[in-house]
Amino acid sequence: MLCSYYDVALESGDDAFSIDASNITFGPGCLREAGDIAKNLGIKRIAVFTDDALVGTEHVATVLASLNAAGIDVALYDNVRVEPTDESFKAGVKFANDADVDGFISVGGGSVIDTAKAANLYSTYPAEFLDYVNAPIGGGIAVPGTLKPHIACPTTSGTGSECTGIAVFDLLEMKAKTGIASKMLRPTRALIDPNVTSTLPANVVAASAFDVLSHALESYTARPYTQRPAPATPFMRPSSQGANPWSDLGCGEALRLIGLFLERGVHDATDTEARHQLMWASTLAGIAFGNAGCHAPHGMSYSVAGLVKDFCPHGYPQGEPMVPHGMSVMVNSPSVFRHTSAGNPERHLDGARWLGVDTTDLGPAEAGRALGDRLVELMKATNMPNGLIGVGYEAADVPALVEGSLPQRRLLDNAPIEIDREVLTALYEGALSYW
């Protein structure tokens, strides 16, 4: 086999893995190519999705100018909600239906890209909203076919949504995050212009980079694809298929870049090298986790974000409580990786080494501690919240957080150890504070 990690397989486990990725253009100034790409895709009338904070920026202006120069008719939607909800997804769907477009372009962070994915899906194949939502919360039905072309233009260096078939949102009635996962949701093209990172506030850079870090660590330490039951047909093989040799490559390089450039990129907006490298790390990790899947830190993050009380971080829209996605993931990560190291200690040591830890004299029993401690160091160095207490929770909230994350089996079952209610409780308790 390609690596000993994949030699331990279920008797009925899969013996192959699949790789899907968006067609990506990466480089400074590439947003100017939006019009030519839309025209090449045959788009005549395009929905431009963004939010009210970005609509006046040079990034959106560049895309609009390019589309206009190419003769593409534009319908602008600038009402995307940061940390979208089922209601904001529905509003985006209504716009797409009313605008009668034959393609989409999203200019923004993960919230914008995910909203465009949902608008594309439901306007192309109308259904009851929960039909496509991941089971057991929703019906989890398969997307019937190909969607309209979607060009994703990320403006943050973190979510990787431009490379994945996942759209995440808050389900208001449950006060928890969930999502829609299908290879059909993956954007047709991605224009990744690292110049956009120069305008990002430090706190946004940090939260986004920690999302990248956790994407890569979770994918690399996930259960191997050989321990997932083989699909009945090749087309039923999930995107979250588990760790695989292709994703391993992107995970390792993304973590190495985070280890080198995270602190520089957060603390100095003029450090072009650092911010561009963080954008590249985001791209690598996006492709990696789009084909391997995340596990417990992301599964736990959904209830952390969904049950938010009064936390309003600097650099994000004020006036409404929110725990940005990268923060909601990172407050859990040190606790999780200290526990999951028992499932594959060598891979946890790899992660620690890529992030800058000298692992020469460390053995398997020390892997979780070394990795968890390094994550805490990076959190402190970039002014991230001190665990769950830092974003407004206390010990009494742990049972509710557990209940909110238990339905996230797509993520939890991808972890290298079994995760049930008791384990989740211990993980949240361990994440209450770190220093």
C-alpha positions in Angstrom: 0.0 0.0 0.0 1.0 3.6 -0.3 1.6 4.1 3.4 1.4 1.8 6.4 -1.4 4.0 7.8 -3.7 2.7 5.1 -2.8 -1.0 5.6 -5.2 -1.4 8.5 -8.5 -1.7 6.8 -12.0 -3.0 7.5 -12.8 -6.3 6.0 -15.5 -4.6 3.9 -13.5 -1.3 3.8 -12.9 0.8 0.7 -9.8 0.0 -1.3 -9.8 3.2 -3.4 -10.1 6.9 -2.9 -11.4 9.7 -5.2 -10.1 13.2 -5.7 -12.3 16.1 -6.7 -11.2 19.7 -6.9 -12.4 23.0 -8.3 -10.6 24.4 -11.3 -8.4 26.9 -9.5 -6.6 30.1 -10.6 -4.2 31.5 -7.9 -2.3 34.7 -8.1 -2.2 38.4 -7.4 -4.7 40.3 -9.5 -6.5 37.2 -10.9 -9.9 38.7 -10.0 -9.6 40.7 -13.2 -10.1 37.4 -15.1 -13.7 37.0 -13.8 -15.4 38.3 -16.9 -13.4 36.2 -19.4 -14.1 33.0 -17.3 -17.8 33.7 -17.0 -18.0 34.3 -20.7 -16.1 31.0 -21.4 -18.5 29.2 -19.2 -21.4 30.4 -21.3 -22.9 32.7 -18.7 -25.1 35.4 -20.0 -26.6 36.8 -16.8 -24.8 36.2 -13.5 -25.7 36.6 -9.9 -22.9 38.4 -8.0 -23.2 37.4 -4.3 -21.4 39.5 -1.7 -22.2 41.2 1.6 -22.8 44.8 2.6 -19.3 45.2 4.1 -17.6 44.1 0.9 -19.8 45.6 -1.8 -17.9 48.9 -1.7 -14.4 47.4 -1.8 -12.0 47.3 -4.6 -12.3 43.5 -4.8 -16.0 43.6 -5.8 -15.3 46.6 -8.0 -12.7 44.7 -9.9 -15.0 41.7 -10.5 -17.9 43.9 -11.6 -15.7 45.8 -14.0 -14.4 42.6 -15.5 -17.9 41.2 -15.9 -19.1 44.4 -17.5 -16.1 44.5 -19.9 -17.0 40.9 -21.0 -20.6 41.9 -21.7 -22.1 39.8 -18.9 -25.4 41.0 -17.5 -25.1 41.4 -13.7 -27.6 40.9 -10.9 -26.0 42.1 -7.6 -27.0 40.5 -4.3 -25.1 42.2 -1.4 -27.3 41.0 1.5 -25.4 37.9 2.5 -25.3 37.4 6.2 -22.0 36.8 7.9 -22.5 33.3 9.6 -25.6 32.6 7.5 -28.8 31.0 8.7 -31.5 29.0 7.1 -33.5 32.2 6.7 -30.6 34.0 5.0 -30.0 31.1 2.7 -33.7 31.2 1.7 -33.4 34.9 1.0 -30.5 34.2 -1.3 -32.5 31.5 -3.1 -35.4 33.9 -3.6 -33.1 36.5 -5.2 -31.6 33.9 -7.5 -35.1 32.8 -8.6 -36.3 36.3 -9.1 -33.2 37.4 -11.0 -33.4 34.5 -13.4 -29.7 34.0 -13.8 -27.7 31.3 -15.5 -24.6 31.5 -13.3 -23.2 32.7 -10.0 -20.1 34.4 -8.8 -19.4 34.8 -5.1 -17.0 37.5 -3.8 -16.4 37.1 0.0 -15.6 34.8 2.7 -17.1 31.4 3.4 -20.4 32.8 4.3 -20.8 34.4 0.9 -19.5 31.4 -1.0 -21.8 29.0 1.0 -24.8 31.2 0.4 -24.2 31.2 -3.3 -23.9 27.4 -3.3 -27.3 27.2 -1.6 -28.9 29.7 -3.9 -27.6 27.8 -6.9 -28.8 24.4 -5.5 -32.3 25.4 -4.5 -33.0 27.6 -7.5 -31.8 24.8 -9.9 -33.5 21.9 -8.1 -36.3 23.3 -5.9 -37.1 21.3 -2.8 -38.2 21.6 0.8 -35.3 23.3 2.6 -34.4 20.4 4.9 -34.5 17.9 2.1 -30.8 18.5 1.1 -29.6 19.2 4.7 -27.3 16.6 6.2 -29.0 13.7 8.1 -30.1 13.2 10.8 -31.1 16.9 11.0 -32.3 17.0 7.4 -33.3 14.4 4.8 -29.8 14.2 3.3 -31.2 13.5 -0.2 -28.8 13.5 -3.1 -28.5 16.6 -5.3 -30.2 15.4 -8.5 -27.5 16.7 -11.0 -25.1 19.4 -12.1 -25.7 22.9 -10.9 -25.2 26.2 -12.8 -21.7 27.5 -13.1 -20.3 29.1 -10.0 -17.1 31.1 -9.8 -15.9 31.5 -6.2 -13.6 34.4 -5.3 -12.6 34.1 -1.6 -11.6 37.3 0.2 -10.5 35.6 3.4 -7.6 33.1 3.9 -9.4 30.4 5.8 -12.6 28.7 4.9 -11.5 26.8 1.8 -15.2 26.9 0.7 -14.1 27.7 -2.9 -12.6 24.1 -3.0 -15.4 22.1 -1.3 -18.9 20.8 -1.8 -20.1 22.0 1.7 -22.4 24.8 2.6 -22.7 25.6 6.4 -25.4 27.6 8.1 -27.2 28.1 11.5 -30.5 26.3 11.7 -32.3 28.8 13.8 -34.9 26.5 15.3 -32.2 24.2 16.7 -29.7 27.0 17.6 -27.0 24.9 16.0 -25.0 24.8 12.8 -25.4 22.2 10.2 -24.9 22.0 6.5 -25.4 20.5 3.0 -22.7 18.3 1.6 -22.5 17.2 -2.0 -19.8 17.1 -4.6 -22.3 18.9 -6.9 -22.0 22.0 -4.7 -18.3 22.4 -5.4 -17.7 25.7 -7.3 -16.9 25.3 -11.0 -14.0 27.7 -10.9 -12.1 29.5 -8.1 -10.3 32.8 -8.5 -7.9 33.0 -5.5 -6.3 36.5 -5.4 -4.0 36.8 -2.3 -4.0 40.6 -2.7 -7.3 40.6 -0.9 -5.7 39.7 2.4 -4.0 43.1 2.7 -7.2 44.6 3.9 -8.1 42.0 6.5 -8.1 42.9 10.2 -5.7 41.0 12.4 -8.4 39.1 14.2 -10.0 37.9 10.9 -6.6 36.8 9.7 -6.0 34.8 12.9 -9.4 33.2 13.0 -9.2 32.3 9.3 -5.7 30.8 9.7 -6.8 28.7 12.6 -9.6 27.3 10.5 -7.0 26.4 7.9 -4.8 24.8 10.6 -7.7 22.7 11.9 -8.8 21.7 8.4 -5.3 20.3 7.8 -4.9 18.7 11.2 -8.3 17.1 11.2 -7.9 15.8 7.6 -4.5 14.4 8.3 -5.5 12.7 11.6 -8.9 11.5 10.3 -9.6 7.8 10.0 -8.1 6.4 6.9 -10.4 5.9 3.9 -9.7 2.1 4.2 -11.6 2.0 7.5 -14.8 3.4 5.9 -17.2 0.9 4.4 -16.9 0.6 0.6 -19.7 2.4 -1.3 -22.3 0.4 -3.1 -21.3 2.3 -6.3 -18.4 4.6 -7.0 -20.7 7.6 -7.2 -21.7 7.0 -3.6 -18.2 7.5 -2.3 -18.5 10.6 0.0 -16.3 13.7 -0.2 -15.5 13.1 3.5 -13.9 9.8 2.7 -11.2 9.9 5.4 -7.5 10.5 5.3 -5.9 9.6 2.0 -2.5 10.0 0.4 -3.5 12.9 -1.8 -5.0 15.0 1.0 -2.0 14.1 3.2 0.2 16.2 0.8 -1.8 19.3 1.1 -2.3 18.9 4.9 1.5 18.7 5.5 2.4 21.7 3.4 -0.5 23.8 4.8 0.6 23.1 8.4 4.2 23.9 7.6 3.2 27.3 6.1 0.9 28.0 9.1 3.8 27.3 11.4 6.0 29.7 9.5 3.7 32.6 8.7 0.7 32.6 11.1 2.1 35.1 13.6 3.7 37.3 11.0 0.5 37.5 8.9 -1.6 38.4 11.9 0.7 41.0 13.4 1.8 42.8 10.2 -0.7 43.7 7.5 2.2 44.9 5.3 3.9 41.5 5.4 2.8 40.5 1.9 4.8 37.3 1.9 3.2 36.1 5.1 -0.4 36.9 4.0 0.0 35.5 0.5 1.4 32.3 2.0 -1.5 32.0 4.4 -3.8 32.3 1.4 -1.9 29.5 -0.3 -2.1 27.4 2.8 -5.9 27.9 2.8 -6.1 26.7 -0.7 -4.1 23.6 0.0 -6.0 22.7 3.1 -9.3 23.4 1.3 -8.5 20.9 -1.4 -7.3 18.4 1.3 -10.3 18.5 3.6 -12.7 18.7 0.7 -11.5 15.2 -0.1 -10.8 13.8 3.4 -13.2 15.6 5.7 -12.8 17.1 9.1 -13.7 15.6 12.4 -14.3 16.5 16.1 -13.1 20.2 16.3 -15.5 21.1 13.5 -18.3 18.9 14.7 -18.0 20.6 18.1 -17.8 24.1 16.6 -21.3 24.0 15.3 -22.9 24.2 18.8 -20.3 26.7 20.0 -21.4 29.0 17.2 -25.1 28.2 17.3 -25.5 28.7 21.1 -23.5 32.0 21.2 -24.6 34.3 24.0 -23.1 37.8 23.8 -19.7 37.4 22.3 -18.8 40.0 19.6 -15.2 39.8 18.4 -13.1 42.7 17.1 -12.9 42.9 13.3 -16.3 41.4 12.7 -19.8 43.0 12.4 -20.9 44.4 15.7 -24.3 44.6 17.3 -25.1 40.9 17.0 -23.4 38.1 19.0 -21.3 35.6 17.0 -18.4 33.3 17.3 -16.6 33.3 13.9 -16.2 29.9 12.4 -12.4 29.8 12.9 -12.7 30.7 16.5 -15.5 28.3 17.2 -13.2 25.5 15.8 -10.0 26.6 17.5 -11.3 26.9 21.0 -12.0 23.1 20.8 -8.8 22.0 19.0 -6.2 21.7 21.7 -8.5 19.6 23.9 -9.5 17.4 21.0 -6.0 16.7 19.7 -4.8 15.8 23.2 -7.4 13.1 23.2 -7.4 11.9 19.6 -3.6 11.3 19.6 -4.3 7.8 21.0 -5.8 6.9 17.6 -2.7 7.7 15.6 0.1 9.3 17.7 2.6 9.3 14.8 0.3 11.6 12.8 -0.2 13.9 15.7 3.6 14.1 16.1 3.8 15.0 12.4 1.4 17.8 12.9 3.4 19.2 15.9 6.6 19.0 13.9 5.1 20.9 10.9 3.9 23.6 13.3 7.4 24.1 14.7 7.8 21.7 17.6 11.1 19.9 18.0 9.8 16.3 18.1 13.3 14.6 18.1 13.0 13.2 21.6 9.3 12.8 21.8 7.5 9.4 21.7 4.0 8.4 20.9 2.7 8.9 24.4 3.8 12.6 24.3 2.2 13.4 20.9 -1.1 14.8 22.1 0.4 16.9 24.8 3.1 18.3 22.4 0.5 19.2 19.7 -2.0 20.6 22.1 0.6 22.8 23.8 1.8 24.1 20.5 -1.8 25.1 19.5 -2.2 26.9 22.8 1.1 28.8 22.2 -0.2 29.9 18.8 -3.6 31.0 20.2 -1.9 33.1 22.9 0.5 34.6 20.4 -2.3 35.8 18.1 -4.8 36.9 20.8 -7.3 34.2 20.3 -9.9 33.6 23.1 -8.9 31.4 26.0 -11.1 28.4 25.2 -14.8 28.2 25.6 -14.7 30.7 28.6 -13.1 33.2 26.3 -16.2 33.2 24.0 -18.7 33.4 26.8 -19.4 29.9 27.9 -19.0 28.3 31.4 -19.0 24.8 32.8 -22.8 24.7 33.1 -23.1 25.1 29.4 -21.3 21.9 28.5 -24.4 19.6 28.4 -26.1 21.9 25.9 -22.9 22.1 23.8 -22.8 18.3 23.8 -26.4 18.0 22.7 -25.8 20.4 19.9 -22.8 18.5 18.5 -24.1 14.9 18.9 -26.1 15.0 15.6 -22.9 15.9 13.6 -22.1 12.3 12.9 -20.6 13.0 9.5 -17.8 14.8 11.3 -17.6 12.9 14.6 -17.4 9.5 12.9 -14.4 10.7 10.9 -12.3 11.1 14.0 -9.6 8.5 14.8 -11.3 7.5 18.1 -14.9 6.7 18.9 -16.7 9.8 20.0 -19.9 9.4 22.1 -21.7 11.6 24.6 -19.2 10.8 27.4 -16.2 11.6 25.2 -17.8 14.8 23.9 -18.4 15.9 27.5 -14.7 15.4 28.4 -13.6 17.2 25.2 -15.8 20.3 26.0 -14.7 20.2 29.6 -11.1 20.2 28.5 -11.7 23.1 26.2 -13.2 25.4 28.8 -9.8 27.2 29.3 -6.1 26.6 28.5 -4.2 29.3 30.5 
